Amino acid sequence: MTGPGGVLRVTRTCSIPLDELEWRFSASGGPGGQHANTSNTRAEVRFDVASSMALGPRQRARLLDKLGPVVRVVASDERSQARNRENALDRLRDRLAGALAVQRARRPTAPSAGAGRRRLEAKRHQSEKKRMRRQPTGD
């Protein structure tokens, strides 16, 4: 989950100190009776991308472009605040890692000769099937 010294490890090259994260806790909605009404178990974590000192210029630019200046994640699935904190950190890590991932450029390719033959054969087969369904002409 977190690394040594209170660090959230996002990727091999990106780790964020936990003191750069802003936490807020509130009552979780939904069923749960008295426990839900009295416990602040819903965890919200905010990460300010724009002012983070842990990010390099390329990482910051990529995150700002894909996620915006502030990334906000909420977890209220569990009855425990500690488990909701863990869930929120996992979700934050996943969002940041997904935004930092560099997509490989797609190289356009031509269909193979076999694929072309199979496509034409399928078209011929479909055409023959439909031709057999037609009413016979009265020649």
N, C-alpha and C positions, 0 to 999 in steps of 0.2 A: 504494500500500500504506500507507505511513506518511507523514505530513505533515512539514513542517519542524519542527525542534526536538524530534524524537522524540515525535510525537503520532499516535495511531491515530484516524483520522477515521471515525466511525461514520455519522453523518448530517450534514446541514448545520448543525444546532444542537448536536450532541454530538461532542466529541472527547475522547479519554482520553490523558493523558500515559503514555508507555511505562514510566515508573518506578513507576506504580501496578499494573503487571502483575507477577505472580510466576511465574517460569519454573522448570521442573524437567525434567531430561533423564535418560533411562534407556535401557537396551538395548531395541531393538525386537525383538519376537518374530517368529516365522515363518522362512522360508528366507532364506539369505544367507551361510551358511557362516561362515568365520572373521570376516568383516567384521561380521556381525550380532552375533557373540559378543563382539567387542572394542570396538564403537563405541556411544556413547550417542546414537543418532539419533532416538529417540522424544521428541517435544517435547510437554510439557503446560504450558498457560498457565492461570493462575487470576486472576480479577478479582473483588476484594472490592467488591461493589455497596454494601453497608451502610456502609462507611467511606470510600468514594470522595469526594474533594473536587471532582472534575470534573463531577459530576452535579448538576443542579438538583433541587429537591424533587419536582416532578412526574415527572421522568425516573427518579429513584431509586425512587419509589413504584411506578411502572409496572414497572420491572425486578424489584423485590423481589416484586411480585405474580405476575409471569409466570415468572421464572427462579430466584427465591430469593436468599439473601444472598450466595452465592458462585457465579460462573459458571466452569465448568471445561471446557476444550476440549483434546482430544488429537489429535495427528497423527503417524502413523508409516507413511505411505504410501511415502515416498521413502527412498533410501539415504543422503541427505545431511541433516545436521542443519539446515543453513541453509534448505533447501527445506521441511523439516517445520516450521520456525519460521514461514515465510511462510504455509504452509497453515493452521497453527494460528491465526495472526492473522486470516487471511481468514475462517475459520470463526467465530472470536469476533466479528468485525465483523458477519457475517451474522446470528448469533444475537441480538446486541444490537439491530441494526437491525430485525429482525423483531419483537422484543418491544416496541420503542419505537413501531412503526407503529400509528397510531390507526385502528381499523376504523370505517368509516362506518356510521352507524345504518341498519338496513334499514327502508325504508318499505314497509308491506304494500300490495300492489296487487291490483286485481281483474282477472280474466282479461278479455281483450277480447271483443267480441261475435263476431268471426270465430273466435276460439279456441274459444268455447263451441259455435258451429255445427259446427266441424270435429270436436270431441269427440263431439257427439251423432251426427253422420254416421258416424263410425268405430264407435260403439256399434251403430248400426243395421246397418251393413255386417257386423259380427262376428255379430250376432244372426241375420241372414239366412243367413250362411255356415253357422252351426251348425244352423239350422232345415232347411237343405237336406240335411244329413247324416243327419237322423232317418229312421227307418223310416216308410214311408207307413202311415197309419192305414187300417184296413179298413172304411171307411164305406160 
